[in-house]
Amino acid sequence: MGRRRPPGSAIERSYRGRGVRWIVGVDEVGRGAWAGPLTIGVAAIPLDRRVNGIRDSKLLREATRERLFDRIVGWCEAWSIGHASPAECDALGMSEAQRLATRRAFDALPFVPEVALTDGRWDFVAGGPTGATATHLLVGGDATCLSIATASILAKVTRDRIMRRYADEFPAHSFDTNKGYPCPRHRMALDGYGPTSIHRRSWVFMDSLIWPGLRRPAVGSATSAGRQGC
């Protein structure tokens, strides 16, 4: 099997050729985690130069993402991050929490995006941040579209840094390594110490905890999906 091609900017160039000025890539991190925020990254990139090494954040080592982060920040025409807290994920459900985090990221930009390039099949931009933004959905976009791959690194590094800080506050839960995602050590910590203040308590993992008096609130539409290991 040949080497995976790096993400390109053909879609961004196509829109720019049609007179669209502000095209952004959008990607989320943390939807499948048991703890921590849901994070949205947004990136508007220049088309006359690029930063070597940008890939879908899941394909890069943590040290590589960290090394790229400052270079990407200096290279982007604009970028922003938006979060939804664990409590907001519980209260709103994941779909609305993702819209909220996206709106916060868009509100932090110095312009209103005309087109948002978004990974996947679900449009969490339309009807949310601004009605002036059109959405272009790209399945596998974080691996093929440079704007989305850039946004994925910005979101991933930012959220990972948050979770490493939480690891100092809750050392038993190993947030520095699992970043709040499901894995055996995370489950053992939940069984031994219970959930922390940053756990999403409406998720179904709460039902199997052995701690007495803990009940999963029946709010939002959260699920327990998530496959990142430790």
Legacy VTK file of the C-alpha trace (Angstrom):
# vtk DataFile Version 3.0
C-alpha trace
ASCII
DATASET POLYDATA
POINTS 230 float
0.000 0.000 0.000
1.383 3.412 -0.969
1.828 6.328 1.358
-1.280 8.312 2.175
-1.456 11.556 0.225
-1.355 14.712 2.353
-4.523 16.830 2.539
-4.828 19.363 -0.267
-6.441 22.735 -0.868
-8.284 22.055 -4.134
-11.714 22.744 -2.619
-10.563 25.986 -1.014
-9.067 27.101 -4.337
-12.271 26.228 -6.165
-14.319 28.458 -3.859
-11.717 31.219 -4.007
-11.875 31.083 -7.810
-15.613 31.731 -7.583
-15.040 34.861 -5.553
-15.568 33.395 -2.071
-13.111 35.059 0.304
-13.640 33.468 3.701
-13.560 29.666 3.620
-12.910 27.857 6.893
-12.259 24.280 7.875
-14.146 23.008 10.923
-13.503 19.909 13.009
-14.490 18.591 16.433
-12.624 16.709 19.147
-13.980 15.062 22.271
-17.423 13.933 21.149
-16.705 10.346 22.201
-15.007 11.133 25.516
-16.446 10.344 28.946
-14.903 13.451 30.484
-13.799 16.926 29.512
-15.107 19.451 26.993
-16.330 19.021 23.457
-14.001 21.187 21.364
-14.412 22.733 17.905
-11.495 24.047 15.854
-11.909 26.498 12.973
-9.154 27.477 10.527
-8.896 29.858 7.576
-5.688 29.073 5.699
-3.611 30.984 3.135
-3.385 29.424 -0.310
-0.006 30.802 -1.372
2.043 28.813 1.165
1.632 25.873 3.523
3.047 24.210 6.616
4.585 20.827 5.891
3.388 17.876 7.929
-0.267 18.806 8.421
-2.417 15.691 8.524
-5.608 14.544 10.209
-4.748 14.937 13.899
-5.548 11.266 14.572
-2.707 10.230 12.269
-0.080 12.264 14.123
1.785 11.573 17.340
1.068 13.901 20.216
4.596 15.341 20.100
4.222 16.024 16.369
0.918 17.834 16.875
2.448 19.954 19.605
5.404 20.819 17.386
3.101 21.843 14.530
0.726 23.897 16.661
2.678 27.169 16.934
3.666 27.017 13.267
0.021 26.551 12.276
-1.131 29.400 14.498
1.361 31.754 12.835
0.456 30.498 9.365
-3.360 30.685 9.493
-5.123 33.796 8.251
-7.450 33.305 11.215
-8.306 30.512 13.639
-10.467 29.967 16.682
-11.571 27.407 19.237
-14.962 26.861 20.864
-15.878 24.560 23.747
-18.963 23.040 25.304
-18.420 22.046 28.918
-19.236 18.582 30.311
-22.255 20.091 32.088
-23.465 21.598 28.808
-22.989 18.251 27.049
-25.199 16.677 29.730
-27.832 19.394 29.674
-28.074 19.839 25.901
-27.093 16.471 24.467
-24.128 16.069 22.163
-25.701 17.414 18.983
-26.754 20.724 20.521
-23.520 20.947 22.501
-21.613 20.628 19.232
-23.662 23.436 17.710
-22.985 25.575 20.794
-19.230 24.991 20.655
-19.268 25.777 16.922
-21.147 29.016 17.490
-18.601 30.050 20.112
-15.730 29.297 17.739
-17.369 31.280 14.928
-18.093 34.180 17.266
-14.369 34.389 18.051
-13.421 34.932 14.382
-12.824 38.445 13.011
-15.185 37.756 10.076
-18.314 35.791 9.180
-17.295 32.680 7.204
-18.938 32.364 3.828
-18.313 28.609 3.507
-17.541 26.067 6.230
-15.803 22.866 5.108
-16.858 20.206 7.596
-15.793 16.604 8.093
-18.482 13.925 8.019
-22.107 13.643 6.974
-23.801 15.752 9.660
-24.159 19.497 9.249
-23.699 21.025 12.709
-23.008 24.480 11.215
-26.207 25.263 9.306
-28.742 27.134 11.375
-26.270 27.452 14.198
-23.479 30.044 14.199
-24.825 32.169 11.355
-27.311 31.796 8.564
-24.826 33.514 6.255
-22.497 30.507 6.268
-22.946 27.706 3.735
-21.737 24.222 4.691
-19.775 21.863 2.462
-19.747 18.345 3.946
-16.768 16.128 3.187
-16.683 12.507 4.311
-13.095 11.850 5.355
-12.399 15.560 5.042
-9.932 15.625 7.924
-7.650 13.381 5.834
-8.142 15.075 2.447
-8.920 18.776 3.035
-6.134 21.013 4.309
-8.440 23.454 6.130
-10.188 20.666 8.024
-6.931 18.884 8.882
-5.580 22.174 10.202
-8.684 22.702 12.330
-8.406 19.159 13.655
-4.861 19.785 14.936
-5.820 23.093 16.528
-8.774 21.489 18.305
-6.909 18.356 19.357
-3.863 20.123 20.791
-6.008 22.661 22.631
-8.220 20.001 24.197
-5.284 17.721 25.047
-3.625 20.563 26.921
-6.812 21.118 28.905
-6.994 17.434 29.799
-3.343 17.348 30.885
-4.098 20.196 33.281
-7.050 18.221 34.638
-4.684 15.286 35.163
-2.897 17.327 37.828
-6.222 17.895 39.594
-7.469 14.299 39.230
-4.317 12.130 39.052
-6.121 8.806 39.584
-8.029 9.099 36.301
-4.947 9.403 34.034
-6.382 12.208 31.931
-2.868 12.982 30.700
-2.861 9.712 28.753
-6.514 8.885 28.026
-7.698 12.517 27.564
-11.066 11.502 29.035
-11.779 8.738 26.482
-12.886 5.199 27.408
-10.183 2.663 28.211
-9.600 -0.006 30.912
-7.563 2.261 33.199
-10.201 4.964 33.005
-12.889 2.427 33.892
-10.822 1.163 36.847
-10.408 4.715 38.140
-14.155 5.306 37.868
-14.854 2.100 39.799
-12.268 2.947 42.436
-12.703 6.697 42.855
-15.975 7.575 41.146
-16.616 10.290 38.550
-14.948 13.695 38.756
-16.515 17.092 38.271
-15.560 16.976 34.567
-17.267 13.666 33.744
-20.375 13.646 31.565
-22.798 12.201 34.058
-25.682 11.607 31.658
-23.714 8.952 29.774
-24.500 5.256 30.150
-21.144 4.364 31.761
-22.632 5.854 34.935
-25.179 3.024 35.135
-22.521 0.378 35.796
-20.553 2.220 38.469
-20.495 0.461 41.823
-20.703 3.665 43.852
-23.993 3.931 45.808
-26.134 6.998 45.382
-24.919 7.828 41.878
-27.657 8.140 39.289
-27.430 9.108 35.646
-29.596 12.183 35.001
-32.131 11.697 32.230
-31.339 14.889 30.339
-30.043 15.762 26.865
-29.465 13.089 24.221
-25.923 12.014 25.075
-24.599 8.573 24.233
-21.641 6.531 25.336
-20.055 6.141 21.891
-16.316 6.620 21.695
-13.440 4.346 20.724
-10.179 6.046 21.559
-8.030 3.857 23.778
-5.131 4.439 26.143
LINES 1 231
230 0 1 2 3 4 5 6 7 8 9 10 11 12 13 14 15 16 17 18 19 20 21 22 23 24 25 26 27 28 29 30 31 32 33 34 35 36 37 38 39 40 41 42 43 44 45 46 47 48 49 50 51 52 53 54 55 56 57 58 59 60 61 62 63 64 65 66 67 68 69 70 71 72 73 74 75 76 77 78 79 80 81 82 83 84 85 86 87 88 89 90 91 92 93 94 95 96 97 98 99 100 101 102 103 104 105 106 107 108 109 110 111 112 113 114 115 116 117 118 119 120 121 122 123 124 125 126 127 128 129 130 131 132 133 134 135 136 137 138 139 140 141 142 143 144 145 146 147 148 149 150 151 152 153 154 155 156 157 158 159 160 161 162 163 164 165 166 167 168 169 170 171 172 173 174 175 176 177 178 179 180 181 182 183 184 185 186 187 188 189 190 191 192 193 194 195 196 197 198 199 200 201 202 203 204 205 206 207 208 209 210 211 212 213 214 215 216 217 218 219 220 221 222 223 224 225 226 227 228 229
